[in-house]
Amino acid sequence: MNFFCFGLNHRTAPIEARERFAGHARSPALLRDLGCSEVLLLTTCNRVEIYAAADTNIANEEIAQSLRIEGGSSAKNDLEAFYRKENAECARHLFRVAAGLDSMVVGETEILGQAKRAYAEALANGNAGPLLHRLCQRAFRAAKQVRSKTQITRGPVSVGSVAVDLAEKIFGDLRGRKVLVLGAGETSAKTLRALASRGVSDLRVSNRTPARAEELASELEGLAVPFGTWLEQCREIDILISSTAAETHLLTPPLLVPILRDRADRPLFIIDIAVPRDVAPEVNEFDGVYLYDIDSLQQIASESHELRRQQLAAAEAIIDEHVADFQKHLGLSKSGTRPTKECPARVSGELRTSEL
């Protein structure tokens, strides 16, 4: 049985392509139908990846189709953006991803939590078996060692912190600015904390789940805004940072036109870090509106990359050790694997936290 990784990320595909192949709840089931015995779907704002085990070869075209969002359009050469890694190279890739070495912000810490949640979901849905269990546990262990034995996490360590860096470049001192963060997931929470650390006192947060918005707002002495009224806030805020899981645009030109009439000559800066995007790209065509998406943040992230370059060699050496040990442990070769029959450890239906 072979295992493989198939996906695309911020390096291989622009956001327009990542939106079309953002994956969905049915993707693992579709892959099981194609012959995969184990499947894990990892989706973030910068990557969509499938980790799977199968006895037979599954065509790239079929895997890509399982990741296409419903109603997603096709574009010429879509498949050229995807990469596929088999066996040992698949393991190396996941170890680097979990450690933050393959991230837009090298060394960022959010990806490890996202990978753990993806594994937990695969386990809960019966899609993770002994091979993915061993692969993921080793990846989490490698990531922890990279963090503890290198200084790879110096500087901005999340997409949210890079977004705040951009806002600071635009406005200079952020104190006195009014900011609305749309969405209350992990990325939004880190963005809000980064804003608070830069002296922003007028923080507003809106989410489809009111309790989560209220929790975050209370933590940072901000204001929770009902999701049904967030658009009205755009009449007075300076910065909108959006990071939701919406499948369609939340802000479009027709919705923004009446808002802009009330803003006079005050500019509105929008940082959209959601994939698929929350804000229609055409919004950037309005005078006084400055829209940045997740791909716009890459240049700022590359600047902070220099702070960590000297740590990369040490981190890669740790990854090499884990890959070699993983190969030895499973008897892994280029032609296949011989996974043991050990099952994922559970305690009262939950994962053992010591293993994560």
N, C-alpha and C positions, 0 to 999 in steps of 0.2 A: 504494500500500500504506500502510495506517495502522498505527500502533503505539499501544498503550494499556497502562495500569496498572489492575488491578482487585484490590481487597483490603479488609481491615479492620485496625484497629489499636486501641491502648489508649484512644484518644479516642472512637472510634465504637462500640466493642463491649466489654461486660464480659467477664471471663475465661470465663464459661460459654459465651458464643458463640464466642470465639476457640478454645476447645477443640473445638467441633464442626466448625470449619473450619480445622484445623491443617495441612491439606495432607498429602500422602504421596508416596512415591516414584513412584507412577503418575500423579500430577497432570499433569506435562508431556506424557506420552504421550497422555493423554485429551484434552488441549487440541490436540495435533497432529492427532488424529482429528477434532476439531471444525473444523479448517481453519486453525489457526495455523501459520505457516511458521517462526517462531522463538519460543521460550518460555524464560523464566527464572522460577524459583520462589524467592522470598525469604521464609524463615520465621525468626522470632525469638520470644522470649518475649512481645514486645509487638506483633507484626505478622505477617500472612500476606498476601503480595502476589504477583501474577502480572504480569510484564512480557512482552508478546507483540506480534508483528507478524502481520497477517492481511490478506488481500485482501477478505474479506467480513466483515460485521458478525456477531458472535457474541453471542447473548443472554446477559444477566447471569445468568439462572437456570442456564444450562448451565455457565457458568464456575464459579459457586458450587458446583454439584453436583460438579465435578471436584476441589474442595478439601475436600469433606466427608469426614471420616474414616470408615473402614469401620464400619458399625454405629452411626454417629452419629445421634442423634435430631433431629427437626425441631422448630422453635419458631415461633410466629406472628411474622410480620414479620421473619424472619431477614434478608431482603435489604436491609432498611432500614439495616443496619449497614455495608453495603459502599459503597465509593466507586469511581468509574471516571473516569479522566483520560486524555484523548486527546492524542496528538502533542506539541505544545509544553508543554502542562500536565503530561503524563506525564514529559517530560524534567525540567521544573522539580521535580516531586515526587521523582524519583529523586535529583536533585542535592542536594535538601534532606535526604533520608533519609541519603544517604551522608555528608553533612557533620555529621550528628547534630542537625540543626535540628528534625527531626520526632520526636525521641526523647522518652521519658518523662523522662530525664535529659538536658536540652538540652546539646549539646556532647559527649556520651559518645562514646568512641572505638571501642567494640566493633563498632558497626554497620558501619563501613567494612570491617573484616575479614570480617564475615558476608556483606556484599555481594560482596566479591571471591571468596569461596568459592562463593557461589551462581552467579556468572558462570563460574568455572572448571568447576563441575559441569555447567552448561549446555553449555559448550564441549566438554567431554569426552564428553558424551552426544549430540553432534551437534545440539543444540537452539539454539545461538547462531550466528547468521549475521552478515553485514556490518552490519545495522542495530543489533542489540544490542551488537555489538562497539564501534561508534562511541559509542553511548549510554552504555555502561558506562565506557569509557575516559575520556570527558568527565566523567562523574560522579566518578570517582576523582580526576581532576585538580582538579575544583572543590572536592572535600572537602579535598584537601591544601592548596589555597590558603586556604580558610577557616581551617584550623588554623594555618597559618604567619603569616597576616596579621591575625588577631584573637586575643583572649584568651577565646574561647568555651569553652575546656576548663578554666577555673578552677573550683575546688570539686570535689565528688564527681563523678566522670566515668564511672561505670558502675553498672549495677543492683546489682552485688555490693557496691560501696562504700556505696550507699544502704541495703542490707540490714544492713551492719555498723553504720551510723549508727543504725538502728532498734534493734539489739541493745544498743548503747551507751546509748540512751535508756531502755531497759528495765532494764538492770543497773547503769548508771553505769560504774564502772571494770570493764573486761572482764578484767583480769589475774586469774588464778586460776580463771577459768571454763573448763569443758570443752566443746569444740565439735566436732561431727561435721559434715563437709561431704560430702554424698552426690552423687556425680558428679564428673568430673574434666575437664570441657570448659573452654572459655575463661572462661565466667562463673564457674565454680567456682574456677578458678585465681586470678582477680582477687579473688574473695571471700576466699580463703585468705590472699592477700598483704595485703589490707586488715585482716584479723583480726590477722595477725602484726604489722602496723605499730601496732596499738592495744595491743600487749603481751600478746596471748594466746599462751601457751606450750604449752598442751595442745590441740594441733590434730590431728584425726583425719580421714582422708579415705578414702572407699570408692568403688570404681568397678567396673563389670563387667569392665573390662580391667585386671587387677592391675598390669601394668607401668606404666600411666599413673598409677595411684594411688601406687605406690611412688616414681615420679619426682617427683610433686608433694610428697609427704611428705618425701622426702629434701631437696628444695630448701628447705623451710621448717622442717626439723628436727622434723617431726611424725611421726605414726604411720599407716602404711597398714593398713587394716582389710579383711579378705576380704569381698567383697560378700555372701557367703552368711551372714555373721554380723553385719552392720551393725545389725540390729534389736536384738540383745542389748546393743549399746552404749547404747541409749536408756535402759537401767536406771540409768546413772550420769552421762550427759552433762547439761549445762544447756541447750545450744542445738543444735538440728538445723537445718541449712540445706541444702535439697534442690534440686538443679538437674540432673535427668537427662533423657534423651530417651525415657523409658518411655511407653508408650501407655495404660497402665492405672495405677490407684492402687497405690503401693508400701506405703503405710501406711493401714490402715483401722481402724475401731473394734474389730473382733474381734482384730486383731493387737496393738492397743495395750492392751487391758484387762489382760492378765497383766503387762505392763511396768509399768503404773501401780501395781499392787499392791505392787511392790517399791520404789517411789519415795517412799512415805509422803506427807509434806507438801511435798516438793520440787517446785516448778513446772517444767514443761517448755515451753520456748519453741521454736516451729517457724516457720521462715521458708521458705515454699515458693515459689521463683521459677521453677518449671518450667511450661511450657505444652505439652501438657496437664498438669494438676496432678499431682504425685506423691502428695499427701496428700488423702485424702477430706475434704471440708468438714465432715462430721459429727464429725470428731475434735475440733473446737473446742468441742463441747458438753460435754466432760469437764471436771470440776473440776480446776483446776491445770494445764490445757493451754491455751496461748495460741497460736493459729495465725494467721499472716499470709501472704497470698498476694501475687502480683505487683501486683495492683490496690491492695493496702493500702500499697504503697510510694509511690504517686503523691503523697500529701500531703507526704511528706518531700522528694521530688524537687522539688515545686513551690516549697518553701522555698529550695532552693539555686538555683532558676531566677532569683531576683532578683539574684544575684551576676553573672549573665551578660546581663541584659536590655539593658544599654547596648551590648553587643557584637553584638546581633542585627541591628541596622540595617546595620552594616558587613558582616556575613556575608550578609545578604539581597542587598545590593548586588553582592557577588561572584557570587552565584548568578544574579542578573539578567544580568550580563555574559556568563556562560557559556551561559545559555539563548539570548540574542540571537545569540551567535556560533555556537551549535549550529544554530539555525534558518537562519542565513545559509549555513553550510557545507553543509547537506543540502538547501537549497532548501525548507525545511519550511514548510508552511502549514497552516491549519486543516483543509483538505480532504485532505491526505495528505503523503507524503514522496517524495523521489527519492534513495534511498540509493545510494551508489557500490557498486561490486562488490569493494571491498577486503575481503580475508579476514582473520580474526584472526591476529595475528602469533604464530608459534611458533618455539621454538628447541629442537631435539631432543625435540619432543613436549611441551615445557613453555611456559608463558606467559613472555614477556619481563618480568622483574621491573621494568624501567625503566618499563613501561607501567602497572604496577599501583601 
